[in-house]
Amino acid sequence: MAHELKFGWLSPVIGNAGSDHQSIVLYQQDHILPEALPFFDSLWIADHFYGFDARTDPFLEAWTTLTWLGARFPNVTLCHHVLGQGYRPPALTAKMAATLQTLSGGRFVLGIGAGWRAEEYAAYGYDFPKPSVRFAQLEELIQICRLMWTEDHPTFEGRHFRIDDASAPPLPDPAPRICIGAFGAKVGLPLVGRQADQWNCFYLDDEDWKMRLGIVRASAEEAGRNPLAIEVGTTIERALPTTDAESEALLDHLSHLHELEITHFTMDFGHPPTPEHVHRFKEQVMDVMRSE
C-alpha cells in the first residue's frame, strides 16, 4: 500500500524570550498559518502543561488549542504531537476525540503516546508507572477508544482500565485514525505494529531507522495486519530555508528520508517572523518532492 507524500506543520504552543513570552501559536494563527496551511496536509500541537525553560513561560493546553485552530482553519487534518495517555482518563479521551472528529467533519487523528515527562506527571498529581505499564495502559486506552467510537453500549474490562456501557454518542463517522508516537524497540514499536494507523518517530540515522521500521512491520505481520497499511512519519526540527542553498540541503535530506519509506513529514520551523520563507519551502522543497 503506497501512502501519499504529506507535510504537517507543528505550531509551538510555548512562549519564551524569543517570542517575547507570547505563545508562538498565537502569533502564527494571525501572521503565518493563514498563508502556510493551504500548502500543508496536517496541523500538529504538542501536549504538555508547562514549558522547558521557566515554568512561568506560557504553554497552552493541547486539546483546547487544536480545537480552536481546527475551527479557524477548516481545511487541514488535526493531530496532537502527541498526547500523553496518562494526562486524561481513557473514556474521556475517547469522548473528546469523538467530539472533535464530529465537529471537524472527520479531520481529527488521535495522536497519542505513553508519556515520558515524569516531573510533569508528579507536578499535576498523576501516576507515572514504569514504561511497560504505561504502554500496556496505552494499548487498553486504544481498545477503549475504538469500542466507544463504534459501539452503542461499549464495555471493557482490562488490567488497568474498565468501562461499563460507556456510551459516547454521536458515534464518529468515520472513526478517527490513531497515530502512535513511539521509539522504544522492546515495547513501544511492537505496540505500533499491533494498533497504529500511523506512526511518528524521530530519525537518528539510516541503520537505526531501518531497525525500528523493521520491528513495526514484523509486529504488524504477527498481529495479522498489513504492515504497509501503517503510515510512517517523522518530525523535522529545522528553521525554514532562507536561501536556494538551504532549500537544496533540506530537499536532499527529506528526499533521502522519503527513500527510507517516510511519507509524512511533520515540520517544526520554530518561530518564523514572516511567511516569506514558507513560500520558498513550498516551491523549492514541497513542490519538487511532490512532482517526483
C-alpha positions in Angstrom: 0.0 0.0 0.0 1.6 3.3 -1.1 0.9 6.3 1.0 0.7 9.8 -0.4 3.5 12.2 0.5 2.3 14.6 3.2 3.6 17.6 5.1 2.5 18.6 8.5 3.0 22.0 10.3 3.8 21.9 14.0 2.8 25.1 15.7 4.5 25.7 19.1 2.2 26.5 22.0 5.2 27.6 24.1 6.2 31.2 24.7 9.7 32.2 25.6 12.2 35.0 25.4 12.4 34.6 21.6 8.7 35.2 21.2 8.6 38.0 23.9 6.9 35.4 26.1 3.8 35.1 23.9 2.7 31.6 22.9 4.1 31.2 19.4 0.9 29.7 18.1 -1.0 32.9 18.9 1.4 34.8 16.6 1.3 32.1 14.0 -2.5 31.9 13.8 -2.6 35.6 12.7 0.6 36.0 10.8 1.8 32.6 9.5 -0.8 29.9 9.4 -3.3 31.7 7.0 -0.6 31.6 4.3 1.2 28.4 5.3 -1.7 25.9 5.9 -3.1 26.0 2.4 0.2 24.2 1.4 0.2 21.7 4.3 -1.8 18.5 4.9 -1.9 18.5 8.7 -1.5 20.7 11.7 0.1 19.4 14.9 0.1 20.7 18.5 2.3 19.3 21.4 0.8 18.1 24.6 2.4 19.4 27.8 1.3 21.6 30.6 4.3 23.9 31.0 7.5 24.7 29.2 11.1 23.6 29.3 12.8 26.8 30.4 10.9 28.8 33.1 7.7 27.2 34.3 6.1 30.6 34.1 6.5 30.7 30.4 3.1 30.4 28.7 2.3 26.9 27.4 -1.2 26.4 26.0 -3.2 23.2 26.6 -3.2 20.9 23.6 -6.8 19.8 23.2 -8.2 23.3 23.6 -5.7 24.8 21.2 -6.1 22.2 18.5 -9.9 22.5 18.7 -9.6 26.3 18.4 -7.3 26.1 15.4 -9.5 23.4 13.8 -12.3 25.9 13.8 -10.2 28.7 12.4 -8.6 26.6 9.7 -11.2 24.2 8.3 -9.2 22.5 5.5 -6.4 20.7 7.3 -6.1 17.4 9.2 -5.7 17.9 13.0 -3.3 15.8 15.2 -1.5 16.1 18.5 2.2 15.6 18.8 1.4 13.5 20.8 -1.0 13.3 23.7 0.3 11.7 26.9 -2.1 8.9 27.7 -1.8 9.4 31.4 -3.0 13.0 31.3 -6.6 12.1 30.7 -8.8 9.1 31.6 -9.2 6.8 28.6 -13.0 7.2 28.3 -12.7 10.9 28.4 -10.0 10.8 25.7 -12.3 8.7 23.6 -15.3 11.1 24.1 -13.2 14.2 23.4 -11.8 12.5 20.2 -15.2 11.5 19.0 -16.5 15.1 19.6 -13.6 16.8 17.8 -14.0 14.3 14.9 -17.6 15.2 14.6 -17.1 19.0 14.9 -14.2 19.0 12.4 -16.0 17.0 9.8 -13.8 14.0 10.1 -10.4 15.8 10.1 -9.1 14.5 13.5 -6.3 12.0 14.0 -5.7 10.8 17.6 -2.0 11.3 18.1 -1.0 9.6 21.4 1.9 8.1 23.2 2.7 6.6 26.6 4.1 9.8 28.1 7.6 10.4 29.2 7.9 13.6 31.3 7.9 12.3 34.8 8.2 15.7 36.5 5.1 16.9 34.8 3.1 13.9 35.9 4.3 14.5 39.5 3.5 18.2 39.4 -0.1 17.6 38.3 -0.6 14.7 40.7 -0.8 12.0 38.1 0.7 8.5 38.5 3.7 7.7 36.4 4.3 4.0 36.3 7.2 2.2 34.6 7.3 2.1 30.8 5.9 -1.4 30.4 2.8 -0.4 32.4 2.4 2.9 30.6 2.4 1.2 27.2 0.0 -1.5 28.5 -2.3 1.3 29.6 -1.9 2.9 26.2 -3.0 -0.3 24.5 -6.0 -0.6 26.7 -6.8 3.1 26.0 -6.8 2.5 22.3 -9.0 -0.5 22.7 -11.5 1.5 24.7 -11.4 4.3 22.1 -12.2 2.0 19.3 -15.1 0.4 21.2 -16.5 3.8 22.2 -16.3 5.1 18.6 -18.1 2.1 17.1 -20.5 0.6 19.6 -23.6 2.0 21.2 -23.0 0.2 24.5 -19.3 -0.4 24.9 -17.9 -2.4 27.8 -14.3 -3.3 28.5 -12.6 -4.9 31.4 -8.8 -4.6 31.3 -5.9 -5.0 33.7 -5.6 -1.2 34.1 -8.9 0.3 32.9 -12.6 -0.6 32.6 -15.7 0.9 31.1 -19.3 -0.3 31.6 -21.9 0.7 29.0 -19.8 3.9 28.3 -22.0 5.3 25.5 -20.4 8.2 23.6 -23.0 9.5 21.1 -22.8 10.6 18.4 -20.5 7.9 17.1 -17.9 9.5 14.9 -18.1 8.7 11.2 -15.5 7.8 10.3 -13.8 6.7 13.5 -10.6 8.7 14.0 -7.3 7.2 12.8 -4.7 6.6 15.5 -1.2 7.9 15.3 1.2 6.5 17.9 4.3 8.3 18.8 6.8 5.6 20.0 10.6 5.0 19.8 11.3 2.0 22.1 12.2 -1.2 20.4 11.1 -3.6 23.1 7.6 -2.3 24.0 6.6 0.8 22.0 7.3 -0.3 18.5 5.6 -3.7 18.8 2.5 -1.7 20.0 2.7 0.4 16.9 2.6 -2.7 14.8 -0.4 -4.1 16.6 -2.5 -1.0 16.9 -1.4 2.1 14.9 -2.8 3.5 11.7 0.1 6.0 11.6 3.4 6.1 13.4 5.6 9.1 14.2 9.2 8.6 15.3 12.4 10.6 15.4 15.1 9.7 12.9 18.6 9.2 14.2 20.4 7.5 11.3 19.7 5.1 8.5 20.5 1.9 10.2 18.7 2.8 13.4 15.6 3.8 11.3 15.6 0.6 9.3 15.8 -1.4 12.5 12.8 0.4 14.1 10.7 0.3 11.0 11.5 -3.4 10.7 10.2 -4.0 14.2 7.0 -2.2 13.5 6.3 -4.1 10.3 7.2 -7.5 11.8 4.9 -6.8 14.7 2.1 -5.9 12.3 2.6 -9.1 10.4 2.5 -11.1 13.7 -0.8 -9.4 14.6 -2.3 -10.3 11.2 -2.2 -6.8 9.9 -0.9 -5.4 6.6 2.4 -3.8 7.7 2.3 -1.4 4.7 -1.0 0.0 5.8 0.7 1.9 8.6 1.5 5.4 7.6 5.1 6.3 8.5 6.1 9.7 9.7 8.9 11.7 11.4 9.3 15.2 12.8 11.9 17.6 11.5 13.0 20.4 13.8 14.7 23.0 11.5 14.4 26.6 10.5 12.7 27.5 7.2 15.2 27.8 4.4 16.1 31.3 3.6 18.4 30.7 0.5 18.5 28.5 -2.5 21.3 26.5 -0.9 19.4 25.9 2.3 16.4 24.8 0.3 18.6 22.3 -1.7 20.1 20.9 1.5 16.7 20.4 3.1 15.3 18.9 -0.1 18.2 16.4 -0.2 17.6 15.5 3.4 13.8 15.0 3.1 14.2 13.1 -0.2 16.7 10.7 1.4 14.2 10.1 4.3 11.5 9.5 1.7 13.7 6.8 0.2 13.6 5.2 3.7 9.8 5.0 3.3 8.9 8.0 5.4 5.9 9.7 3.8 4.5 12.1 6.4 6.9 14.9 7.4 5.9 17.0 10.4 7.8 20.2 10.2 8.7 22.2 13.3 10.1 25.5 12.0 10.1 27.2 15.4 9.2 30.9 15.3 9.5 32.3 11.7 8.8 36.0 11.9 7.1 36.3 8.5 5.5 33.8 6.0 8.1 34.9 3.3 10.2 31.7 3.5 7.1 29.5 3.8 6.7 30.2 0.1 10.3 29.3 -0.6 9.9 26.0 1.2 6.7 25.3 -0.7 8.2 26.0 -4.1 11.7 24.7 -3.7 11.1 21.6 -1.5 7.4 20.5 -1.3 6.6 21.1 -4.9 9.7 19.4 -6.1 9.2 16.3 -3.9 5.5 16.0 -4.9 6.3 16.3 -8.5 8.7 13.4 -8.2 
